[in-house]
Amino acid sequence: HGRAVSAFMELAALAEGGSRSPTEGSLVGMLTACAAPKNVDLAEQILDWSRTAGRCTLPVFSAAAKVMAAARRYDQICTAYEAAEEQCGLELDDVCYGQVIRCAVQAGRTGLARRLSQKARNPDAQNTASLIRACGQEGDVQQALVLLRELHGRGEADTGAFNSALDVAVTAGDSAATELIFREMKAAGRLDVVSFNILLKRHTGADGSPEEARRLLQEMGACGLRPNVATYNSLLGGALAAGDFARAWRIVDEMESGPGLDAYTVSILFKGYKGRRRSMDASSFDRALALLETYSIRVDEVLVNVALEACVGLRDPSRLTATMNTFRRCGWAMSRQCGMHTYATLIKAYGMTRQLQMAWKLWDDMRSRKGVVPTEQLYGQMIDVLVSNGRLEDALNLFGDMKATHGKESLGSQGFAVAYAMVIRGYAQRKECAKALQCYEDMKQYGVRVGLVIFNTLIDACSRVGDMEGAARLFRDMTSAECMPDLITYSTLIKGYCFRGELEQALELFALMKKKGIPPDAIVFNSLLDGCAKRQSIELCEQIVQSMEDAGVKPSNHSASILIKLYGRCRDLGAAFRIVDEMPRKYGFRPNAAVFTCLMATCIANNRLDLAMDLRLRMIRAGEDLDEKTYSTLLRGALRASSIEHCAELLRAALKQRGGARQLLDEELAQSALNLFQKRRVWEEHGRELFERLREAGVAVRNPSYAAGDRQGPAMSPPQAAYGKSRAAAGGAHDNSYERGCGRTSFQHHPRQRSAAMAAPSTPAAAY
């Protein structure tokens, strides 16, 4: 690096009019000094100076091209050559022509590659093979065949040239040309493992045929060739592209007993799960990670990123720590050249596992690197992590730092739009609607593009606090900004209107979204169903269910719970039971604990504790475990009815159930049951045994027989008072405000009926 700096200082002195003029050897030496530290920018400056000074000779250009090629700056090499040719009349030799031709192909500059091939005095087979690969970029199979014939005619068509042409034909999907080239290669004895690996691409995509791939491997063996790691990697990628994870792991097993694995194998595994939008399970992740140490795979930055992306989905801090330790044992560490994307991935990983201290440590490490400025994307990722972990104040401070670092001129960029979206989400989570809207005003002031995600977040912020007027204004702003509302937009608005009891507005939006061709989902239908249920309109609810059927959206447990509550308010237990009996069977779902609990609460509210207790047995027969809310609902009912038998039965059942009474029982309710046993003088029959068992299970209850201040604690208040207190603390498990006279008492569908409210909403959609 010191030699490069000295070279730059000498060049700077010359550029300022120094008396000495550098020789060709000096320029080449300075460029050579740039190679080891990969100082490409300095090499480009030296080349620019030599070109403007008319000193860009073949050795100078060749030395500069080597430095840039090592950094994969192929397009810059092509641009530099064209400038030197125009300004200095640069002429290359055949070796240098070949180098620039290959760079032109890599950069997609096929026209330049062909022109240079024509200028070369003695183009070699390697140059022609590069031109054949250039044909692949354009999908020109026929031109590739012409070039192959030229090589064949000169007797220079080697295996590499044939493979290049074969790859062009396979990539273009030209089966006839593929078969032709393959037959010629076979006849000429030019087949190798690479040839078969190229052919495998035809059978390993998402629509590939595993049988054809295996047949090709058999033919490969018949030719005396053995599959290599690249062969198996191709098969592995095909299995994952098809979503066949079992086959993918069988291929890994074959690799372990055959040629082994490389870093690309493990990367394919991690990417494969992500590509299918499926999170990698913990055992698969651990197995893939273990391959790194088993086969002494050297970890690079690409592998680190894909592995961390998979690890993030597991949300396991200990596994993340173990993964980082594995990377270190395999020779990887955060280098000074570590890319911003890797920092962003690591920060995201630590944020998802709630390790904020580690995320801050990475941030401080990156900021300590001299001359390194965090990108807008990296700022956005860190702000996202802080907001997601409830640290909005820190996120706001960092957002201010981002503005100071990148300046007001950058406020209109996509990076700032993302950062604003994160901050708005933080305000929305806190229900600070006014501050979220102030961010929106700032975005408009600075010309930051407000996209669909931000509009949806703002509408959600307004809906959370019941500000549907503000939500309606944002909806109008969306249409004015030509930002098309999507399903989430309509879903959020409909849910907000239903929550506020404005069913007519919700129904108007429902009609509008269908008119716009946006199919409603289960969330929309259930929001409408809940809104109609609050109105105690059985007819409208039945029409919503029928609309769900018509739209191909199946009612769910959530839908069933809403309807059970509706019929409970209408004091129609028969209809509520029919929901549980008929709806799951009709729509193919299994009633969950929430549905059973909802029906139990309905029974208790209608003074039918016996039916609620029968439901407990039915729930057990159905293989559904009772949860804490179920036990609380039943215990409240039993205490309300002062039923000693049912209280004892429930406590014993909780003590026997898997998961333990400590997790299943509300301590105040359990204490109230013990108080009831004491009050009804059945302590010796039921109370003492249950008290001791509850204490052994870790439930914090006290013996009501002891006076205040005793080691066992004071007696609790009467059962009914405790019932009321525990219910108030829990926020109410069910709604007891039932109304009478709600119309029909059966759950029926009317597929052809539409009420006036559904067919022609009373409130116009003029606001939208």
Beta strands, then each sheet from edge to edge (+ up, - down):
end
